[in-house]
Amino acid sequence: MSVTAVIPARNEAATLAETIDAVRGISGISRIVVVDNGSTDNTASIADEMGADVIHASNKHGKGGALLAGISRARSFSPEAVLLADGDLGSSSSGLDALLSALSGESPAVIAAFPKSVASGGGFGMVKNFARRSIRRQTGFTPIEPLSGQRALLASALDALPGIAPGFGSEVGMTLDLLEAGIKPVEIPISLSHRPTGRSLSGFAHRARQGLDIVKALRGERLKW
């Protein structure tokens, strides 16, 4: 199966090289697209030096805009599947091969569920619980990790998406749109590590932005292809 990986990255110079190297080692990966989402460090130059296909996106629509640009570029290569990976996973990205292994006609969309030690690190879980409950109220489906950005989708699942929700609502919007199309995502546990948001002032501000973007996604706001 031919797979294009999409890595949205904003100021991920510290971990991006390890992330790209680990993703490149996954069987089936034919291309890696890195979306530099308005970085102020050397994220873009690192991605370029690592041989990734680098595109630049303004931060106007946040992560959702970066995913829209990255997935659109990936689809231009006509891959059988697309793998989404955050830029801060480092060497643990190699574990994402489990997502691709789980893809099939019956499971065209697979999401990584973090182990409890990672999923609960650094925050209070309020935004995650809000997203989980909101998805359940709208669809009846209760996701384990509603905010996980680590996903693998067959081309058929991508075709079912009307676009991407802006900002940090992108994952919630994607789950809602898949369910609306009759595709129930499969969640599998993977041992991954990432940079926790933390309980600093900036961490609280990040979670507030997440919450607002999730509300937009729940209301149906999408960036169209």
HUNORLIN-V30671 format. One record per residue. PHI is phi in radians with two decimals (NA if undefined). BURIAL is # if it has 24 or more other ideal C-beta (glycine too) atoms within 12 Angstrom, else .. D_LAST is the distance of its C-alpha to the last C-alpha in whole Angstrom. Layout:
# HUNORLIN-V30671
phi:burial:d_last
PHI:BURIAL:D_LAST
PHI:BURIAL:D_LAST
This chain:
# HUNORLIN-V30671
phi:burial:d_last
NA:#:24
-1.48:.:22
-2.30:#:20
-1.87:#:18
-1.64:#:18
-2.09:#:16
-2.12:#:18
-1.33:#:17
-2.51:#:20
-2.28:#:21
0.94:.:25
-1.95:#:26
-1.03:#:28
-1.20:.:31
-2.17:#:29
-1.09:#:26
-1.04:#:29
-1.14:#:30
-1.10:#:27
-1.08:#:25
-1.07:#:29
-1.21:#:29
-1.13:#:25
-1.06:#:26
-1.40:.:29
-1.36:#:28
-1.05:.:28
1.72:#:25
-1.23:#:23
-1.81:#:23
-2.53:#:21
-2.22:#:20
-1.87:#:17
-1.88:#:18
-1.78:#:16
-1.38:#:18
-1.67:#:17
1.24:#:20
-1.17:#:23
-1.89:.:27
-1.86:.:28
-1.67:.:28
-0.93:#:25
-1.11:#:23
-1.18:.:27
-1.13:#:28
-1.07:#:24
-1.13:.:25
-1.12:.:29
-1.45:#:28
1.48:.:26
-1.39:#:22
-1.45:#:19
-1.72:#:19
-2.19:#:16
-1.99:#:16
-2.26:#:14
-1.21:.:16
-1.60:#:17
-1.01:.:16
-1.92:#:13
1.03:#:16
-1.09:#:15
-1.04:#:12
-1.14:#:10
-1.15:#:12
-1.14:#:11
-1.03:#:7
-1.14:#:9
-1.19:#:11
-1.19:#:9
-1.07:#:7
-1.14:#:11
-1.06:#:12
-1.16:#:11
-1.16:.:12
-1.57:#:15
0.95:.:15
-1.30:#:17
-1.33:#:18
-2.67:#:17
-2.17:#:16
-1.90:#:18
-1.81:#:17
-2.50:#:20
-1.27:#:21
-1.30:#:23
-1.74:#:26
-1.34:#:27
1.05:#:29
-1.13:.:31
-1.17:#:30
-1.03:#:27
-1.04:#:29
-1.20:#:29
-1.23:#:26
-1.06:#:27
-1.13:#:28
-1.15:#:24
-1.17:#:24
-1.12:.:27
-1.50:#:27
-1.19:#:24
-2.87:.:25
-1.08:.:24
-1.46:.:25
-2.26:#:23
-1.37:#:20
-2.43:#:19
-2.22:#:21
-2.11:#:22
-1.40:#:24
-1.82:#:27
-1.22:#:29
-1.11:.:33
-0.98:.:34
-1.12:.:36
-1.56:#:32
-1.07:#:31
-1.74:.:33
-1.29:.:34
1.56:#:34
-2.36:#:33
-1.70:.:34
1.38:#:31
-1.13:.:31
-1.17:#:27
-1.09:#:27
-1.14:#:29
-1.08:#:27
-1.11:#:24
-1.06:#:26
-1.13:.:28
-1.18:#:25
-1.12:#:23
-1.10:.:26
-1.12:.:27
-1.39:#:24
-2.21:#:24
1.53:.:27
-1.63:#:26
-1.94:.:27
-1.31:#:25
-1.29:#:28
-2.15:#:25
-1.13:#:22
-1.84:#:21
-1.14:#:22
-1.60:#:19
-1.65:#:20
-2.50:#:19
-2.23:#:18
-2.37:#:16
-1.22:#:17
-1.00:#:14
-1.11:.:15
-1.24:#:14
-1.10:#:11
-1.11:.:10
-1.44:#:12
-1.50:#:9
-1.35:.:7
2.80:#:5
-2.25:#:8
-1.17:#:11
-1.23:#:12
1.04:#:15
-1.44:#:17
-1.57:#:16
-1.04:#:13
-1.20:#:16
-1.10:#:17
-1.07:#:14
-1.11:#:13
-1.09:#:17
-1.06:#:17
-1.22:#:14
-1.11:#:15
-1.12:#:19
-1.07:.:18
-1.49:.:17
1.50:.:20
-1.87:#:19
-1.61:#:22
-1.09:#:21
-1.68:#:24
-1.95:#:26
-2.25:#:28
-1.30:#:30
-2.38:#:30
-1.42:.:32
-2.16:#:30
-2.28:#:31
-2.63:#:29
-1.41:#:30
-1.21:.:31
-1.19:#:30
1.49:.:33
-1.96:.:35
-1.47:.:36
-1.06:.:35
-1.16:.:31
-1.14:.:31
-1.12:.:31
-1.12:.:29
-1.08:#:26
-1.17:#:27
-1.12:.:27
-1.11:#:23
-0.99:#:22
-1.04:#:24
-1.12:#:22
-1.19:#:19
-1.13:#:19
-1.05:#:21
-1.07:#:17
-1.12:#:16
-1.12:#:19
-1.45:.:18
1.68:.:15
-1.25:#:13
-2.40:#:9
-1.59:#:7
-1.34:.:4
-1.05:.:0
